[in-house]
Amino acid sequence: MKSNQTGSSSNDSRVIQQFGKALLVQHQNGRHELVGGSFSDLIAAGEWVSLFAHDIVFSVPGRPARSTYVS
């Protein structure tokens, strides 16, 4: 596999930004994912996205999605 300049080892994804030990990855299908890191890295990623990349909604592997349904 090729390795891009940011250290990603997959041909179909690229690293957008790093937050501590967490990597914000964009896959070829347009999906974003936060890989690795701690809870504080997750918070930092969320703050960065809210300031600089409003259109990004990322998933975190191993963590269930939170429901936004209010009854």
PDB file of N, CA, C and O in Angstrom:
ATOM      1  N   MET A   1       0.828  -1.192   0.000  1.00  0.00           N
ATOM      2  CA  MET A   1       0.000   0.000   0.000  1.00  0.00           C
ATOM      3  C   MET A   1       0.864   1.244   0.000  1.00  0.00           C
ATOM      4  O   MET A   1       1.979   1.248   0.522  1.00  0.00           O
ATOM      5  N   LYS A   2       0.336   2.290  -0.590  1.00  0.00           N
ATOM      6  CA  LYS A   2       1.033   3.566  -0.579  1.00  0.00           C
ATOM      7  C   LYS A   2       0.795   4.273   0.752  1.00  0.00           C
ATOM      8  O   LYS A   2      -0.217   4.054   1.417  1.00  0.00           O
ATOM      9  N   SER A   3       1.734   5.111   1.119  1.00  0.00           N
ATOM     10  CA  SER A   3       1.588   5.924   2.318  1.00  0.00           C
ATOM     11  C   SER A   3       1.623   7.380   1.903  1.00  0.00           C
ATOM     12  O   SER A   3       2.572   7.812   1.248  1.00  0.00           O
ATOM     13  N   ASN A   4       0.596   8.154   2.276  1.00  0.00           N
ATOM     14  CA  ASN A   4       0.602   9.557   1.881  1.00  0.00           C
ATOM     15  C   ASN A   4       1.435  10.393   2.843  1.00  0.00           C
ATOM     16  O   ASN A   4       1.982   9.865   3.810  1.00  0.00           O
ATOM     17  N   GLN A   5       1.533  11.675   2.589  1.00  0.00           N
ATOM     18  CA  GLN A   5       2.414  12.541   3.353  1.00  0.00           C
ATOM     19  C   GLN A   5       2.033  12.670   4.820  1.00  0.00           C
ATOM     20  O   GLN A   5       2.870  13.062   5.632  1.00  0.00           O
ATOM     21  N   THR A   6       0.830  12.362   5.172  1.00  0.00           N
ATOM     22  CA  THR A   6       0.393  12.504   6.556  1.00  0.00           C
ATOM     23  C   THR A   6       0.459  11.199   7.334  1.00  0.00           C
ATOM     24  O   THR A   6       0.109  11.166   8.514  1.00  0.00           O
ATOM     25  N   GLY A   7       0.896  10.135   6.700  1.00  0.00           N
ATOM     26  CA  GLY A   7       1.107   8.897   7.411  1.00  0.00           C
ATOM     27  C   GLY A   7      -0.005   7.885   7.318  1.00  0.00           C
ATOM     28  O   GLY A   7       0.088   6.828   7.943  1.00  0.00           O
ATOM     29  N   SER A   8      -1.056   8.156   6.567  1.00  0.00           N
ATOM     30  CA  SER A   8      -2.121   7.178   6.412  1.00  0.00           C
ATOM     31  C   SER A   8      -1.624   6.033   5.546  1.00  0.00           C
ATOM     32  O   SER A   8      -0.914   6.255   4.565  1.00  0.00           O
ATOM     33  N   SER A   9      -1.995   4.806   5.906  1.00  0.00           N
ATOM     34  CA  SER A   9      -1.492   3.657   5.169  1.00  0.00           C
ATOM     35  C   SER A   9      -2.530   3.064   4.224  1.00  0.00           C
ATOM     36  O   SER A   9      -2.345   1.950   3.733  1.00  0.00           O
ATOM     37  N   SER A  10      -3.594   3.770   3.966  1.00  0.00           N
ATOM     38  CA  SER A  10      -4.642   3.249   3.105  1.00  0.00           C
ATOM     39  C   SER A  10      -4.750   4.080   1.838  1.00  0.00           C
ATOM     40  O   SER A  10      -4.641   5.305   1.884  1.00  0.00           O
ATOM     41  N   ASN A  11      -4.963   3.416   0.706  1.00  0.00           N
ATOM     42  CA  ASN A  11      -5.095   4.110  -0.572  1.00  0.00           C
ATOM     43  C   ASN A  11      -6.409   4.864  -0.692  1.00  0.00           C
ATOM     44  O   ASN A  11      -6.496   5.825  -1.457  1.00  0.00           O
ATOM     45  N   ASP A  12      -7.426   4.455   0.040  1.00  0.00           N
ATOM     46  CA  ASP A  12      -8.744   5.054  -0.130  1.00  0.00           C
ATOM     47  C   ASP A  12      -9.106   6.059   0.954  1.00  0.00           C
ATOM     48  O   ASP A  12     -10.275   6.425   1.076  1.00  0.00           O
ATOM     49  N   SER A  13      -8.149   6.511   1.737  1.00  0.00           N
ATOM     50  CA  SER A  13      -8.436   7.508   2.770  1.00  0.00           C
ATOM     51  C   SER A  13      -7.241   8.431   2.945  1.00  0.00           C
ATOM     52  O   SER A  13      -6.114   8.110   2.567  1.00  0.00           O
ATOM     53  N   ARG A  14      -7.527   9.599   3.536  1.00  0.00           N
ATOM     54  CA  ARG A  14      -6.434  10.534   3.821  1.00  0.00           C
ATOM     55  C   ARG A  14      -6.684  11.205   5.160  1.00  0.00           C
ATOM     56  O   ARG A  14      -7.829  11.400   5.567  1.00  0.00           O
ATOM     57  N   VAL A  15      -5.617  11.552   5.829  1.00  0.00           N
ATOM     58  CA  VAL A  15      -5.708  12.211   7.124  1.00  0.00           C
ATOM     59  C   VAL A  15      -5.946  13.694   6.888  1.00  0.00           C
ATOM     60  O   VAL A  15      -5.193  14.351   6.169  1.00  0.00           O
ATOM     61  N   ILE A  16      -7.002  14.211   7.501  1.00  0.00           N
ATOM     62  CA  ILE A  16      -7.354  15.623   7.386  1.00  0.00           C
ATOM     63  C   ILE A  16      -6.634  16.444   8.454  1.00  0.00           C
ATOM     64  O   ILE A  16      -6.084  17.507   8.163  1.00  0.00           O
ATOM     65  N   GLN A  17      -6.641  15.949   9.680  1.00  0.00           N
ATOM     66  CA  GLN A  17      -6.070  16.670  10.827  1.00  0.00           C
ATOM     67  C   GLN A  17      -5.747  15.678  11.932  1.00  0.00           C
ATOM     68  O   GLN A  17      -6.345  14.604  12.007  1.00  0.00           O
ATOM     69  N   GLN A  18      -4.799  16.038  12.789  1.00  0.00           N
ATOM     70  CA  GLN A  18      -4.455  15.202  13.938  1.00  0.00           C
ATOM     71  C   GLN A  18      -4.727  15.973  15.221  1.00  0.00           C
ATOM     72  O   GLN A  18      -4.427  17.162  15.326  1.00  0.00           O
ATOM     73  N   PHE A  19      -5.301  15.271  16.197  1.00  0.00           N
ATOM     74  CA  PHE A  19      -5.623  15.851  17.503  1.00  0.00           C
ATOM     75  C   PHE A  19      -5.023  14.945  18.555  1.00  0.00           C
ATOM     76  O   PHE A  19      -5.614  13.915  18.878  1.00  0.00           O
ATOM     77  N   GLY A  20      -3.877  15.289  19.099  1.00  0.00           N
ATOM     78  CA  GLY A  20      -3.183  14.396  20.024  1.00  0.00           C
ATOM     79  C   GLY A  20      -2.832  13.114  19.300  1.00  0.00           C
ATOM     80  O   GLY A  20      -2.076  13.136  18.329  1.00  0.00           O
ATOM     81  N   LYS A  21      -3.375  11.992  19.763  1.00  0.00           N
ATOM     82  CA  LYS A  21      -3.132  10.708  19.105  1.00  0.00           C
ATOM     83  C   LYS A  21      -4.278  10.297  18.183  1.00  0.00           C
ATOM     84  O   LYS A  21      -4.250   9.210  17.607  1.00  0.00           O
ATOM     85  N   ALA A  22      -5.278  11.153  18.043  1.00  0.00           N
ATOM     86  CA  ALA A  22      -6.428  10.860  17.186  1.00  0.00           C
ATOM     87  C   ALA A  22      -6.206  11.450  15.795  1.00  0.00           C
ATOM     88  O   ALA A  22      -5.647  12.537  15.646  1.00  0.00           O
ATOM     89  N   LEU A  23      -6.652  10.716  14.791  1.00  0.00           N
ATOM     90  CA  LEU A  23      -6.556  11.173  13.406  1.00  0.00           C
ATOM     91  C   LEU A  23      -7.955  11.328  12.828  1.00  0.00           C
ATOM     92  O   LEU A  23      -8.776  10.416  12.921  1.00  0.00           O
ATOM     93  N   LEU A  24      -8.224  12.485  12.232  1.00  0.00           N
ATOM     94  CA  LEU A  24      -9.467  12.697  11.512  1.00  0.00           C
ATOM     95  C   LEU A  24      -9.212  12.290  10.075  1.00  0.00           C
ATOM     96  O   LEU A  24      -8.443  12.941   9.368  1.00  0.00           O
ATOM     97  N   VAL A  25      -9.858  11.211   9.636  1.00  0.00           N
ATOM     98  CA  VAL A  25      -9.610  10.599   8.341  1.00  0.00           C
ATOM     99  C   VAL A  25     -10.816  10.804   7.440  1.00  0.00           C
ATOM    100  O   VAL A  25     -11.958  10.657   7.874  1.00  0.00           O
ATOM    101  N   GLN A  26     -10.554  11.146   6.176  1.00  0.00           N
ATOM    102  CA  GLN A  26     -11.619  11.222   5.180  1.00  0.00           C
ATOM    103  C   GLN A  26     -11.443  10.043   4.241  1.00  0.00           C
ATOM    104  O   GLN A  26     -10.390   9.871   3.627  1.00  0.00           O
ATOM    105  N   HIS A  27     -12.491   9.233   4.138  1.00  0.00           N
ATOM    106  CA  HIS A  27     -12.466   8.081   3.250  1.00  0.00           C
ATOM    107  C   HIS A  27     -12.878   8.516   1.844  1.00  0.00           C
ATOM    108  O   HIS A  27     -13.483   9.572   1.663  1.00  0.00           O
ATOM    109  N   GLN A  28     -12.547   7.703   0.871  1.00  0.00           N
ATOM    110  CA  GLN A  28     -12.833   8.027  -0.523  1.00  0.00           C
ATOM    111  C   GLN A  28     -14.329   8.206  -0.773  1.00  0.00           C
ATOM    112  O   GLN A  28     -14.718   8.959  -1.666  1.00  0.00           O
ATOM    113  N   ASN A  29     -15.160   7.533  -0.007  1.00  0.00           N
ATOM    114  CA  ASN A  29     -16.609   7.655  -0.176  1.00  0.00           C
ATOM    115  C   ASN A  29     -17.163   8.935   0.462  1.00  0.00           C
ATOM    116  O   ASN A  29     -18.373   9.162   0.444  1.00  0.00           O
ATOM    117  N   GLY A  30     -16.280   9.773   1.027  1.00  0.00           N
ATOM    118  CA  GLY A  30     -16.700  11.041   1.608  1.00  0.00           C
ATOM    119  C   GLY A  30     -16.965  10.993   3.100  1.00  0.00           C
ATOM    120  O   GLY A  30     -17.148  12.035   3.729  1.00  0.00           O
ATOM    121  N   ARG A  31     -16.987   9.802   3.674  1.00  0.00           N
ATOM    122  CA  ARG A  31     -17.243   9.644   5.105  1.00  0.00           C
ATOM    123  C   ARG A  31     -16.011  10.052   5.904  1.00  0.00           C
ATOM    124  O   ARG A  31     -14.884   9.803   5.476  1.00  0.00           O
ATOM    125  N   HIS A  32     -16.214  10.672   7.055  1.00  0.00           N
ATOM    126  CA  HIS A  32     -15.127  11.061   7.944  1.00  0.00           C
ATOM    127  C   HIS A  32     -15.170  10.189   9.190  1.00  0.00           C
ATOM    128  O   HIS A  32     -16.239   9.773   9.638  1.00  0.00           O
ATOM    129  N   GLU A  33     -13.985   9.917   9.745  1.00  0.00           N
ATOM    130  CA  GLU A  33     -13.893   9.050  10.908  1.00  0.00           C
ATOM    131  C   GLU A  33     -12.752   9.543  11.791  1.00  0.00           C
ATOM    132  O   GLU A  33     -11.694   9.922  11.288  1.00  0.00           O
ATOM    133  N   LEU A  34     -12.963   9.540  13.102  1.00  0.00           N
ATOM    134  CA  LEU A  34     -11.910   9.864  14.051  1.00  0.00           C
ATOM    135  C   LEU A  34     -11.343   8.551  14.555  1.00  0.00           C
ATOM    136  O   LEU A  34     -12.065   7.736  15.128  1.00  0.00           O
ATOM    137  N   VAL A  35     -10.044   8.343  14.343  1.00  0.00           N
ATOM    138  CA  VAL A  35      -9.407   7.072  14.657  1.00  0.00           C
ATOM    139  C   VAL A  35      -8.392   7.281  15.780  1.00  0.00           C
ATOM    140  O   VAL A  35      -7.509   8.133  15.690  1.00  0.00           O
ATOM    141  N   GLY A  36      -8.540   6.478  16.844  1.00  0.00           N
ATOM    142  CA  GLY A  36      -7.596   6.522  17.954  1.00  0.00           C
ATOM    143  C   GLY A  36      -7.823   7.714  18.861  1.00  0.00           C
ATOM    144  O   GLY A  36      -8.811   8.438  18.733  1.00  0.00           O
ATOM    145  N   GLY A  37      -6.887   7.903  19.782  1.00  0.00           N
ATOM    146  CA  GLY A  37      -6.931   9.049  20.675  1.00  0.00           C
ATOM    147  C   GLY A  37      -7.765   8.824  21.922  1.00  0.00           C
ATOM    148  O   GLY A  37      -8.374   7.771  22.111  1.00  0.00           O
ATOM    149  N   SER A  38      -7.773   9.832  22.755  1.00  0.00           N
ATOM    150  CA  SER A  38      -8.488   9.790  24.027  1.00  0.00           C
ATOM    151  C   SER A  38      -9.768  10.624  23.937  1.00  0.00           C
ATOM    152  O   SER A  38     -10.069  11.217  22.901  1.00  0.00           O
ATOM    153  N   PHE A  39     -10.503  10.657  25.029  1.00  0.00           N
ATOM    154  CA  PHE A  39     -11.720  11.452  25.069  1.00  0.00           C
ATOM    155  C   PHE A  39     -11.412  12.937  24.855  1.00  0.00           C
ATOM    156  O   PHE A  39     -12.170  13.631  24.178  1.00  0.00           O
ATOM    157  N   SER A  40     -10.312  13.426  25.423  1.00  0.00           N
ATOM    158  CA  SER A  40      -9.950  14.834  25.231  1.00  0.00           C
ATOM    159  C   SER A  40      -9.581  15.113  23.771  1.00  0.00           C
ATOM    160  O   SER A  40      -9.808  16.218  23.279  1.00  0.00           O
ATOM    161  N   ASP A  41      -9.012  14.120  23.075  1.00  0.00           N
ATOM    162  CA  ASP A  41      -8.744  14.278  21.644  1.00  0.00           C
ATOM    163  C   ASP A  41     -10.056  14.375  20.867  1.00  0.00           C
ATOM    164  O   ASP A  41     -10.155  15.143  19.910  1.00  0.00           O
ATOM    165  N   LEU A  42     -11.050  13.610  21.271  1.00  0.00           N
ATOM    166  CA  LEU A  42     -12.377  13.665  20.655  1.00  0.00           C
ATOM    167  C   LEU A  42     -12.993  15.053  20.841  1.00  0.00           C
ATOM    168  O   LEU A  42     -13.573  15.609  19.909  1.00  0.00           O
ATOM    169  N   ILE A  43     -12.866  15.602  22.030  1.00  0.00           N
ATOM    170  CA  ILE A  43     -13.393  16.945  22.299  1.00  0.00           C
ATOM    171  C   ILE A  43     -12.678  17.982  21.434  1.00  0.00           C
ATOM    172  O   ILE A  43     -13.320  18.860  20.858  1.00  0.00           O
ATOM    173  N   ALA A  44     -11.357  17.881  21.343  1.00  0.00           N
ATOM    174  CA  ALA A  44     -10.574  18.815  20.524  1.00  0.00           C
ATOM    175  C   ALA A  44     -10.991  18.722  19.054  1.00  0.00           C
ATOM    176  O   ALA A  44     -11.102  19.741  18.372  1.00  0.00           O
ATOM    177  N   ALA A  45     -11.218  17.507  18.574  1.00  0.00           N
ATOM    178  CA  ALA A  45     -11.645  17.311  17.185  1.00  0.00           C
ATOM    179  C   ALA A  45     -13.010  17.949  16.959  1.00  0.00           C
ATOM    180  O   ALA A  45     -13.230  18.605  15.941  1.00  0.00           O
ATOM    181  N   GLY A  46     -13.921  17.760  17.896  1.00  0.00           N
ATOM    182  CA  GLY A  46     -15.248  18.358  17.771  1.00  0.00           C
ATOM    183  C   GLY A  46     -15.193  19.871  17.745  1.00  0.00           C
ATOM    184  O   GLY A  46     -15.923  20.505  16.983  1.00  0.00           O
ATOM    185  N   GLU A  47     -14.333  20.461  18.571  1.00  0.00           N
ATOM    186  CA  GLU A  47     -14.195  21.920  18.589  1.00  0.00           C
ATOM    187  C   GLU A  47     -13.605  22.425  17.275  1.00  0.00           C
ATOM    188  O   GLU A  47     -14.059  23.431  16.731  1.00  0.00           O
ATOM    189  N   TRP A  48     -12.584  21.718  16.764  1.00  0.00           N
ATOM    190  CA  TRP A  48     -11.954  22.117  15.505  1.00  0.00           C
ATOM    191  C   TRP A  48     -12.961  22.066  14.363  1.00  0.00           C
ATOM    192  O   TRP A  48     -13.036  22.986  13.549  1.00  0.00           O
ATOM    193  N   VAL A  49     -13.734  20.983  14.309  1.00  0.00           N
ATOM    194  CA  VAL A  49     -14.740  20.832  13.261  1.00  0.00           C
ATOM    195  C   VAL A  49     -15.768  21.953  13.356  1.00  0.00           C
ATOM    196  O   VAL A  49     -16.179  22.499  12.332  1.00  0.00           O
ATOM    197  N   SER A  50     -16.189  22.303  14.569  1.00  0.00           N
ATOM    198  CA  SER A  50     -17.200  23.351  14.711  1.00  0.00           C
ATOM    199  C   SER A  50     -16.674  24.719  14.268  1.00  0.00           C
ATOM    200  O   SER A  50     -17.455  25.571  13.843  1.00  0.00           O
ATOM    201  N   LEU A  51     -15.369  24.935  14.361  1.00  0.00           N
ATOM    202  CA  LEU A  51     -14.787  26.211  13.965  1.00  0.00           C
ATOM    203  C   LEU A  51     -14.382  26.270  12.496  1.00  0.00           C
ATOM    204  O   LEU A  51     -14.575  27.296  11.844  1.00  0.00           O
ATOM    205  N   PHE A  52     -13.821  25.180  11.968  1.00  0.00           N
ATOM    206  CA  PHE A  52     -13.182  25.236  10.668  1.00  0.00           C
ATOM    207  C   PHE A  52     -13.791  24.343   9.589  1.00  0.00           C
ATOM    208  O   PHE A  52     -13.502  24.540   8.409  1.00  0.00           O
ATOM    209  N   ALA A  53     -14.609  23.386   9.950  1.00  0.00           N
ATOM    210  CA  ALA A  53     -15.130  22.456   8.951  1.00  0.00           C
ATOM    211  C   ALA A  53     -16.561  22.058   9.291  1.00  0.00           C
ATOM    212  O   ALA A  53     -16.833  20.904   9.621  1.00  0.00           O
ATOM    213  N   HIS A  54     -17.454  23.007   9.210  1.00  0.00           N
ATOM    214  CA  HIS A  54     -18.845  22.813   9.624  1.00  0.00           C
ATOM    215  C   HIS A  54     -19.547  21.651   8.930  1.00  0.00           C
ATOM    216  O   HIS A  54     -20.459  21.047   9.494  1.00  0.00           O
ATOM    217  N   ASP A  55     -19.126  21.340   7.714  1.00  0.00           N
ATOM    218  CA  ASP A  55     -19.805  20.297   6.955  1.00  0.00           C
ATOM    219  C   ASP A  55     -19.361  18.883   7.326  1.00  0.00           C
ATOM    220  O   ASP A  55     -19.962  17.914   6.861  1.00  0.00           O
ATOM    221  N   ILE A  56     -18.322  18.744   8.156  1.00  0.00           N
ATOM    222  CA  ILE A  56     -17.824  17.416   8.532  1.00  0.00           C
ATOM    223  C   ILE A  56     -18.633  16.865   9.707  1.00  0.00           C
ATOM    224  O   ILE A  56     -18.805  17.527  10.731  1.00  0.00           O
ATOM    225  N   VAL A  57     -19.117  15.649   9.535  1.00  0.00           N
ATOM    226  CA  VAL A  57     -19.733  14.884  10.615  1.00  0.00           C
ATOM    227  C   VAL A  57     -18.942  13.593  10.676  1.00  0.00           C
ATOM    228  O   VAL A  57     -18.975  12.807   9.729  1.00  0.00           O
ATOM    229  N   PHE A  58     -18.228  13.356  11.770  1.00  0.00           N
ATOM    230  CA  PHE A  58     -17.376  12.180  11.820  1.00  0.00           C
ATOM    231  C   PHE A  58     -17.918  11.126  12.767  1.00  0.00           C
ATOM    232  O   PHE A  58     -18.616  11.426  13.736  1.00  0.00           O
ATOM    233  N   SER A  59     -17.579   9.893  12.462  1.00  0.00           N
ATOM    234  CA  SER A  59     -17.942   8.785  13.338  1.00  0.00           C
ATOM    235  C   SER A  59     -16.708   8.385  14.118  1.00  0.00           C
ATOM    236  O   SER A  59     -15.580   8.615  13.684  1.00  0.00           O
ATOM    237  N   VAL A  60     -16.933   7.789  15.262  1.00  0.00           N
ATOM    238  CA  VAL A  60     -15.842   7.305  16.105  1.00  0.00           C
ATOM    239  C   VAL A  60     -16.008   5.802  16.221  1.00  0.00           C
ATOM    240  O   VAL A  60     -17.019   5.340  16.748  1.00  0.00           O
ATOM    241  N   PRO A  61     -15.026   5.010  15.735  1.00  0.00           N
ATOM    242  CA  PRO A  61     -15.176   3.558  15.802  1.00  0.00           C
ATOM    243  C   PRO A  61     -15.309   3.070  17.241  1.00  0.00           C
ATOM    244  O   PRO A  61     -14.607   3.544  18.134  1.00  0.00           O
ATOM    245  N   GLY A  62     -16.217   2.119  17.456  1.00  0.00           N
ATOM    246  CA  GLY A  62     -16.383   1.536  18.783  1.00  0.00           C
ATOM    247  C   GLY A  62     -17.284   2.323  19.711  1.00  0.00           C
ATOM    248  O   GLY A  62     -17.557   1.873  20.824  1.00  0.00           O
ATOM    249  N   ARG A  63     -17.753   3.480  19.288  1.00  0.00           N
ATOM    250  CA  ARG A  63     -18.654   4.278  20.110  1.00  0.00           C
ATOM    251  C   ARG A  63     -19.996   4.368  19.395  1.00  0.00           C
ATOM    252  O   ARG A  63     -20.038   4.730  18.219  1.00  0.00           O
ATOM    253  N   PRO A  64     -21.085   4.048  20.071  1.00  0.00           N
ATOM    254  CA  PRO A  64     -22.396   4.118  19.441  1.00  0.00           C
ATOM    255  C   PRO A  64     -22.779   5.566  19.140  1.00  0.00           C
ATOM    256  O   PRO A  64     -22.408   6.477  19.880  1.00  0.00           O
ATOM    257  N   ALA A  65     -23.516   5.772  18.062  1.00  0.00           N
ATOM    258  CA  ALA A  65     -23.993   7.098  17.721  1.00  0.00           C
ATOM    259  C   ALA A  65     -25.038   7.540  18.736  1.00  0.00           C
ATOM    260  O   ALA A  65     -25.843   6.733  19.202  1.00  0.00           O
ATOM    261  N   ARG A  66     -25.021   8.820  19.075  1.00  0.00           N
ATOM    262  CA  ARG A  66     -25.995   9.341  20.020  1.00  0.00           C
ATOM    263  C   ARG A  66     -27.254   9.740  19.288  1.00  0.00           C
ATOM    264  O   ARG A  66     -27.202  10.337  18.213  1.00  0.00           O
ATOM    265  N   SER A  67     -28.373   9.408  19.874  1.00  0.00           N
ATOM    266  CA  SER A  67     -29.642   9.744  19.284  1.00  0.00           C
ATOM    267  C   SER A  67     -29.983  11.198  19.577  1.00  0.00           C
ATOM    268  O   SER A  67     -29.763  11.680  20.688  1.00  0.00           O
ATOM    269  N   THR A  68     -30.520  11.893  18.583  1.00  0.00           N
ATOM    270  CA  THR A  68     -30.929  13.277  18.789  1.00  0.00           C
ATOM    271  C   THR A  68     -32.448  13.404  18.809  1.00  0.00           C
ATOM    272  O   THR A  68     -32.979  14.514  18.774  1.00  0.00           O
ATOM    273  N   TYR A  69     -33.144  12.280  18.865  1.00  0.00           N
ATOM    274  CA  TYR A  69     -34.608  12.285  18.886  1.00  0.00           C
ATOM    275  C   TYR A  69     -35.113  12.767  20.236  1.00  0.00           C
ATOM    276  O   TYR A  69     -34.708  12.260  21.282  1.00  0.00           O
ATOM    277  N   VAL A  70     -35.991  13.737  20.201  1.00  0.00           N
ATOM    278  CA  VAL A  70     -36.607  14.258  21.427  1.00  0.00           C
ATOM    279  C   VAL A  70     -38.098  14.068  21.310  1.00  0.00           C
ATOM    280  O   VAL A  70     -38.711  14.488  20.329  1.00  0.00           O
ATOM    281  N   SER A  71     -38.690  13.427  22.318  1.00  0.00           N
ATOM    282  CA  SER A  71     -40.138  13.204  22.245  1.00  0.00           C
ATOM    283  C   SER A  71     -40.890  14.239  23.029  1.00  0.00           C
ATOM    284  O   SER A  71     -42.120  14.203  23.077  1.00  0.00           O
TER     285      SER A  71
END
